[in-house]
């Protein structure tokens, strides 16, 4: 049997990996090992590893790396802990492949350890650009450490090839979030209200705002501008999902807690989990923030997205996305536009550029082909991309 380790460090990442994990587990020739780290193991971020266990997925190992601070130096130290801890894990487990998703600092550190152990890496989703966050550099670094590449669009596939990766190892498969939307049986509105203990009789927005890691200490200033704009819309309700374990994430979460205490039209959650989160998008009036889900998943529900600032700058966008500067006035104008009947109708008819919802099967077929037919040769040649 071929042994495959699958890394997950955050709630959002696991929600995207879940259908792939389940399909890989059904392949009799594979021994699947899910390894959990990062925010999953932190009480502050909701101990979200329990969601994995509740889904009936066995966790091979839990590896603690997260420090209690979120300064740049503490994140570097967490990366060091990840390299050391996963060096031991890979030496013991000796997987035939490591599967990773995204662009987080923990993932980069783990991939460095895997590279040193000569473990081939399969990476979802390279080739994307997020110019306002350090994730941009991390994502491209992981691409160069990886052997197999699964991108969400053909444009992103070309970009991975432009980075010197052989086209025969780069596959455009669509976004797994679209598959979850089309295939998950979501809650109805009454079930959602009961599940989150929050009534949704009014129009409501789902808000996720993560730190802007390349803009100094501006995260709190930008988020306070968002909260000020929300106060102008007392006739709406707001569901906040808290920030991830990036630098300054805790500051944002403290501001959320204070806002919810002072405003009874708001509720906050450390983690909604994939099922409740997608259900909340289904019935919402708009999505607000700077999370990739506003660009990838929200358009499939036909709801407007207000994308604040530069964190997601460079990603492909549907016509339902409103980009605005991170100031109170601009965010307020964007909310007003999203509430207009004309824009709501336009968003309802938007086309999502991120695939047809058939992603996990495509990924599993490629991994089966490479692993079971011994097609992997870690002596990668740099592919010179010709611009035509």
PyMOL commands that set and color helices and strands:
alter all, ss='L'
color gray80, all
select helices_A, chain A and resi 11-25+38-41+43-45+49-54+72-93+105-116+135-145+154-162+167-169+176-183+189-196+219-231+249-262+273-283+293-296+298-301+328-339+341-348+359-372
alter helices_A, ss='H'
color red, helices_A
select strands_A, chain A and resi 2-8+30-37+59-63+97-101+121-124+148-151+170-172+204-208+237-241+266-269+286-289+304-308+321-324
alter strands_A, ss='S'
color yellow, strands_A
deselect
rebuild
show_as cartoon
